[in-house]
Amino acid sequence: MTGPGGAADRPPDSAAMALVVAGRAVEDLLGSRLAPLGLSLRLFGVLGHLARDEGLSYTDLARRARVTPQSVHATVGRLVELGAVEPAGPGRGRRAGLRVTGEGRRLLAAGHDAVAALDADLGAALGSHGAPLDRSALLAVLALAGRVPGA
């Protein structure tokens, strides 16, 4: 690590690197707001997928999250422990679906409130500097990366 004024202390010169660093910072900020709810960003994301498309299987979730089915099993297991998700459908030998419980919907709403509060704080922090970096610009970056929200 460099000392004060060294390269590690300077903002990135590249727009791409600035977005990476800013993205990680926002991820950390949101994670700290979800933690008191017992949620991580991953848990919140899986809960959101299940709320939008009830009955998704572990495999469906893994594909959407771009992780292994084993990883999804651990994540869903934690959501089951929280009382946020329960199995839906036939069970063994058939495609097992998952559904969000009332507690899961409460947690999801609280998570969305945390996102809205962070959006407000970011807007206040950006002030007049936020104009060039608006939502449409960020969506254009996501589209370029093939990660359009909701797709």
PADO-942475 format. One line per 10 residues: number of its first residue (from 1); their letters; for each residue y, x, z of N, C-alpha, C. Coordinates in Angstrom, 3 decimals. Each point is the difference from the previous one (the first is absolute). Layout:
BEGIN
NUM = a = Y,X,Z,Y,X,Z,Y,X,Z | ...
END
This chain:
BEGIN
1 = mtgpggaadr = -1.173,0.845,0.000,1.173,-0.845,0.000,1.230,0.886,0.000 | 0.984,-0.379,-0.781,1.218,0.794,-0.064,0.972,-0.440,1.083 | 0.954,0.853,0.279,0.982,-0.281,1.042,1.120,-0.884,-0.511 | 1.040,-0.192,0.826,1.133,-0.831,-0.383,0.624,0.495,-1.301 | 0.267,-0.932,-0.894,0.608,0.345,-1.276,-0.987,0.506,-1.030 | -1.290,0.142,0.358,-1.010,0.487,-0.932,-0.419,-1.080,-0.973 | -0.870,0.372,-0.924,-0.414,-0.917,-1.067,-0.636,-1.276,0.541 | -0.746,0.093,1.075,-0.664,-1.190,0.528,0.999,-0.975,0.616 | 1.201,0.453,0.323,0.997,-0.862,0.616,0.900,-0.678,-1.031 | -0.087,0.396,-1.257,0.841,-0.573,-1.046,-0.652,-1.248,-0.569
11 = ppdsaamalv = 0.822,-0.953,-0.440,-0.582,-1.146,-0.717,-0.613,0.485,-1.313 | -1.008,-0.680,-0.501,-0.619,0.400,-1.261,1.011,-0.050,-1.147 | -0.112,0.958,-0.933,0.874,0.023,-1.177,-0.484,-0.980,-1.074 | -1.232,-0.361,0.053,-0.628,-0.853,-1.005,0.000,-1.461,0.464 | 0.305,-0.919,-0.935,-0.063,-1.428,0.323,-1.422,-0.403,0.379 | -0.986,0.555,-0.707,-1.391,-0.324,0.295,-0.373,0.435,1.413 | 0.385,1.212,0.373,-0.324,0.493,1.342,0.788,-0.767,1.066 | 1.231,-0.360,-0.299,0.787,-0.789,0.952,-0.672,-1.343,0.257 | -0.546,-0.627,-1.061,-0.708,-1.265,0.181,-1.261,0.181,0.843 | -0.719,1.100,-0.213,-1.199,0.267,0.796,0.369,0.152,1.470
21 = vagravedll = 1.001,0.811,0.276,0.421,0.236,1.390,0.536,-1.290,0.625 | 0.816,-0.733,-0.752,0.543,-1.264,0.519,-1.115,-1.010,0.233 | -0.962,-0.037,-0.915,-1.124,-0.922,0.162,-0.790,0.272,1.267 | -0.231,1.260,0.261,-0.731,0.360,1.227,0.811,-0.349,1.238 | 1.313,0.208,-0.072,0.857,-0.326,1.143,-0.006,-1.512,0.261 | 0.089,-0.797,-1.057,-0.014,-1.453,0.157,-1.367,-0.455,0.501 | -1.057,0.638,-0.490,-1.355,-0.324,0.485,-0.102,0.256,1.504 | 0.545,1.115,0.456,-0.006,0.313,1.433,0.815,-1.022,0.794 | 1.170,-0.365,-0.532,0.841,-0.985,0.681,-0.717,-1.345,0.115 | -0.612,-0.443,-1.087,-0.710,-1.277,0.043,-1.212,0.089,0.916
31 = gsrlaplgls = -0.721,1.109,-0.052,-1.149,0.173,0.888,0.387,-0.104,1.459 | 1.150,0.556,0.358,0.440,-0.064,1.402,0.393,-1.422,0.400 | 0.382,-0.823,-0.961,0.351,-1.394,0.296,-1.230,-0.906,0.029 | -1.036,0.374,-0.723,-1.230,-0.788,0.009,-0.884,0.338,1.200 | 0.092,1.220,0.505,-0.869,0.462,1.088,0.031,-0.907,1.231 | 1.167,-0.472,0.463,-0.014,-0.880,1.179,-0.761,-1.312,-0.223 | -0.213,-0.364,-1.262,-0.768,-1.202,-0.321,-1.500,0.284,-0.040 | -0.365,1.288,0.137,-1.397,0.391,-0.115,-0.401,0.229,-1.447 | 0.995,0.082,-0.887,-0.270,0.171,-1.424,0.416,1.374,-0.487 | -0.698,0.467,-1.013,0.409,1.168,-0.779,0.391,-0.535,-1.369
41 = lrlfgvlghl = 0.540,0.851,-0.833,0.351,-0.420,-1.351,-1.247,-0.445,-0.765 | -1.107,0.712,0.204,-1.253,-0.369,-0.668,-0.490,-1.374,0.466 | 0.007,-0.255,1.314,-0.436,-1.297,0.514,0.895,-1.119,-0.531 | 1.307,0.246,0.009,0.960,-0.980,-0.488,-0.250,-0.299,-1.487 | -0.268,1.034,-0.781,-0.262,-0.179,-1.426,-1.257,-0.808,-0.260 | -1.074,0.320,0.702,-1.259,-0.736,-0.188,0.178,-1.453,0.431 | 0.695,-0.216,1.089,0.272,-1.356,0.465,0.786,-0.775,-1.061 | 0.967,0.653,-0.622,0.775,-0.630,-1.061,-0.850,-0.358,-1.210 | -0.894,0.910,-0.410,-0.896,-0.293,-1.120,-0.865,-1.212,0.317 | -0.549,-0.044,1.210,-0.880,-1.111,0.370,0.760,-1.318,0.111
51 = ardeglsytd = 1.233,0.047,0.454,0.789,-1.225,0.111,0.334,-0.555,-1.388 | 0.231,0.888,-0.962,0.313,-0.436,-1.369,-1.232,-0.507,-0.729 | -1.137,0.649,0.218,-1.230,-0.333,-0.721,-1.141,-0.139,0.990 | -0.005,-1.103,0.721,-1.025,-0.210,1.009,-1.396,0.021,-0.637 | -0.948,0.578,0.723,-1.369,0.071,-0.480,-0.335,1.290,-0.716 | 0.958,0.936,-0.062,-0.290,1.292,-0.623,-1.151,0.677,0.738 | -0.761,0.758,-0.746,-1.100,0.762,0.599,0.492,1.396,0.380 | -0.838,0.723,0.715,0.307,1.387,0.349,0.213,0.833,-1.269 | -0.827,-0.232,-0.992,0.104,0.750,-1.252,1.316,-0.306,-0.707 | 0.378,-1.286,-0.025,1.284,-0.382,-0.609,1.158,0.720,0.698
61 = larrarvtpq = -0.037,-0.004,1.319,1.063,0.651,0.772,0.042,1.498,-0.271 | -1.157,0.619,-0.050,-0.065,1.441,-0.251,0.612,0.330,-1.362 | -0.321,-0.805,-0.987,0.534,0.228,-1.346,1.524,-0.123,0.013 | 0.516,-1.017,0.641,1.449,-0.208,0.050,0.722,1.107,0.759 | -0.613,0.455,1.074,0.635,1.030,0.829,-0.278,1.414,-0.510 | -0.873,0.107,-1.004,-0.373,1.300,-0.566,-0.622,0.924,1.054 | -0.875,-0.606,0.801,-0.744,0.749,1.018,-1.474,-0.369,-0.111 | -0.832,0.643,0.795,-1.432,-0.288,-0.034,-0.313,-1.281,0.773 | -1.089,-0.672,-0.359,-0.412,-1.176,0.772,-0.233,0.332,1.481 | -0.491,1.219,0.286,-0.211,0.390,1.395,1.322,0.003,0.769
71 = svhatvgrlv = 1.046,0.489,-0.639,1.310,0.026,0.631,0.501,-1.414,0.256 | -0.239,-0.891,-0.953,0.407,-1.394,0.175,-0.771,-0.636,1.147 | -1.285,0.326,0.135,-0.787,-0.559,1.104,0.622,0.383,1.345 | 0.439,1.235,0.133,0.630,0.433,1.250,1.321,-0.743,0.224 | 0.780,-0.158,-1.048,1.282,-0.695,0.113,-0.206,-1.461,0.351 | -0.905,-0.663,-0.699,-0.271,-1.405,0.283,-0.598,-0.147,1.400 | -0.836,0.959,0.405,-0.552,-0.033,1.352,1.097,-0.024,1.051 | 1.045,0.783,-0.211,1.133,0.009,0.939,0.729,-1.344,-0.032 | 0.153,-0.586,-1.191,0.654,-1.307,-0.094,-0.836,-1.089,0.680 | -1.309,0.112,-0.086,-0.883,-0.943,0.703,0.185,0.162,1.507
81 = elgavepagp = 0.070,1.257,0.473,0.234,0.257,1.433,1.314,-0.622,0.471 | 1.007,0.021,-0.861,1.300,-0.582,0.342,-0.015,-1.526,-0.070 | -1.094,-0.563,-0.531,-0.080,-1.452,-0.165,0.789,-0.494,-1.196 | 0.319,0.901,-0.926,0.841,-0.327,-1.143,-0.796,-0.435,-1.231 | -1.264,0.396,-0.062,-0.848,-0.260,-1.165,-1.380,-0.404,0.484 | -0.643,-0.875,-0.779,-1.391,-0.371,0.292,-0.760,-0.149,-1.310 | -1.320,0.183,0.066,-0.803,-0.178,-1.214,0.065,-1.449,-0.471 | -0.026,-0.182,-1.295,-0.043,-1.334,-0.596,-1.097,0.004,-1.041 | -0.776,-1.024,-0.039,-1.019,-0.068,-1.041,-1.386,0.269,0.517 | -0.917,0.187,-0.922,-1.414,-0.006,0.303,-0.539,1.151,0.845
91 = grgrraglrv = 0.552,1.189,-0.124,-0.502,1.106,0.818,-0.999,0.878,-0.710 | -1.066,0.438,0.713,-0.943,1.009,-0.505,-0.611,-0.388,-1.339 | -0.099,1.042,-0.837,-0.660,-0.192,-1.278,0.895,-0.591,-1.067 | 1.112,-0.514,0.399,0.949,-0.558,-0.959,1.349,0.646,0.227 | 0.873,-0.224,-0.927,1.340,0.565,0.083,0.726,-0.565,1.220 | 0.272,0.849,0.968,0.670,-0.439,1.223,1.499,-0.032,-0.229 | 0.603,-1.136,0.264,1.444,-0.141,-0.107,0.634,0.097,1.373 | 1.305,0.143,-0.002,0.744,0.139,1.252,1.165,-0.981,0.007 | 0.359,-0.482,1.190,1.135,-0.913,0.092,0.892,0.397,1.171 | 1.286,-0.284,-0.144,0.997,0.291,1.015,0.018,-1.146,1.002
101 = tgegrrllaa = 0.001,0.331,1.280,0.041,-0.992,1.069,1.462,-0.367,0.321 | 0.177,-0.935,0.921,1.343,-0.338,0.468,0.691,1.210,0.606 | -0.735,0.779,0.767,0.558,1.223,0.585,0.386,0.985,-1.093 | -0.795,0.074,-1.050,0.322,0.873,-1.120,1.283,-0.428,-0.690 | 0.182,-1.304,-0.152,1.237,-0.508,-0.616,1.203,0.290,0.890 | -0.190,-0.084,1.318,1.088,0.328,0.928,0.363,1.481,-0.120 | -1.018,0.868,-0.034,0.249,1.434,-0.149,0.658,0.324,-1.339 | -0.443,-0.660,-1.044,0.580,0.225,-1.317,1.473,-0.409,-0.015 | 0.319,-1.136,0.604,1.400,-0.449,0.071,0.840,0.991,0.800 | -0.545,0.483,1.115,0.726,0.987,0.811,0.188,1.298,-0.783
111 = ghdavaalda = -0.995,0.384,-0.794,0.122,1.182,-0.842,1.073,-0.176,-1.058 | 0.056,-1.182,-0.595,1.047,-0.275,-0.993,1.384,0.020,0.650 | 0.082,-0.469,1.244,1.272,0.089,0.735,0.397,1.465,0.200 | -0.976,0.856,0.296,0.279,1.435,0.172,0.483,0.610,-1.307 | -0.580,-0.411,-1.120,0.428,0.488,-1.311,1.428,-0.459,-0.277 | 0.292,-1.263,0.279,1.356,-0.527,-0.243,1.026,0.727,0.860 | -0.345,0.284,1.246,0.924,0.725,0.881,0.233,1.417,-0.515 | -1.052,0.651,-0.492,0.161,1.340,-0.568,0.850,-0.055,-1.267 | -0.222,-1.020,-0.833,0.842,-0.170,-1.193,1.468,-0.108,0.392 | 0.288,-0.778,1.039,1.384,-0.161,0.452,0.558,1.325,0.505
121 = dlgaalgshg = -0.800,0.722,0.763,0.451,1.298,0.511,0.225,1.002,-1.132 | -0.878,-0.008,-0.990,0.176,0.896,-1.144,1.258,-0.363,-0.783 | 0.233,-1.282,-0.187,1.202,-0.436,-0.698,1.256,0.447,0.719 | -0.008,-0.128,1.326,1.151,0.435,0.792,0.165,1.514,-0.070 | -1.116,0.731,0.051,0.073,1.463,-0.041,0.471,0.494,-1.368 | -0.430,-0.674,-1.051,0.382,0.419,-1.343,1.449,-0.357,-0.315 | 0.449,-1.133,0.519,1.376,-0.423,-0.251,0.332,0.055,-1.473 | 1.140,0.561,-0.342,0.426,0.076,-1.400,-0.864,0.967,-0.805 | -0.740,0.879,0.681,-0.877,0.943,-0.715,-1.238,-0.698,-0.554 | -0.292,-1.194,0.502,-1.210,-0.709,-0.415,0.095,-0.642,-1.361
131 = apldrsalla = 1.221,-0.149,-0.537,0.164,-0.708,-1.267,-0.853,0.568,-1.129 | -0.041,1.330,-0.240,-0.819,0.476,-1.112,-1.499,-0.071,0.282 | -0.381,-0.088,1.248,-1.418,-0.023,0.362,-0.363,-1.405,0.474 | 0.181,-0.977,-0.865,-0.283,-1.373,0.374,-1.467,-0.339,-0.231 | -0.369,-1.206,0.354,-1.387,-0.440,-0.108,-0.516,0.109,-1.431 | 0.815,-0.363,-0.975,-0.469,0.044,-1.396,-0.310,1.434,-0.429 | 0.756,0.980,0.500,-0.288,1.398,-0.328,-1.330,0.426,0.606 | -0.254,-0.405,1.224,-1.274,0.348,0.632,-1.171,-0.680,-0.707 | 0.180,-1.252,-0.419,-1.060,-0.688,-0.743,-0.265,0.677,-1.339 | 1.038,0.542,-0.629,-0.187,0.731,-1.254,-0.848,1.250,0.228
141 = vlalagrvpg = 0.222,0.684,1.133,-0.804,1.180,0.330,-1.458,-0.416,0.202 | -0.219,-1.105,0.717,-1.373,-0.471,0.216,-0.668,-0.382,-1.319 | 0.749,-0.633,-0.890,-0.552,-0.378,-1.306,-0.394,1.249,-0.787 | 0.835,1.013,0.041,-0.297,1.267,-0.689,-1.320,0.582,0.505 | -0.233,-0.151,1.301,-1.220,0.536,0.607,-1.189,-0.962,-0.148 | 0.218,-1.134,-0.640,-1.089,-0.968,-0.157,-0.340,-0.715,1.288 | 0.962,-0.103,0.909,-0.238,-0.622,1.305,1.005,-1.109,0.245 | 0.062,-0.924,-0.922,0.916,-1.124,0.151,-0.527,-0.873,1.136 | 0.860,-0.323,0.986,-0.452,-0.848,1.115,-0.571,-1.321,-0.502 | -1.101,-0.398,0.612,-0.647,-1.253,-0.352,-0.962,0.112,-1.175
151 = a = -0.019,1.161,-0.640,-0.904,0.155,-1.166,-1.366,0.453,0.438
END
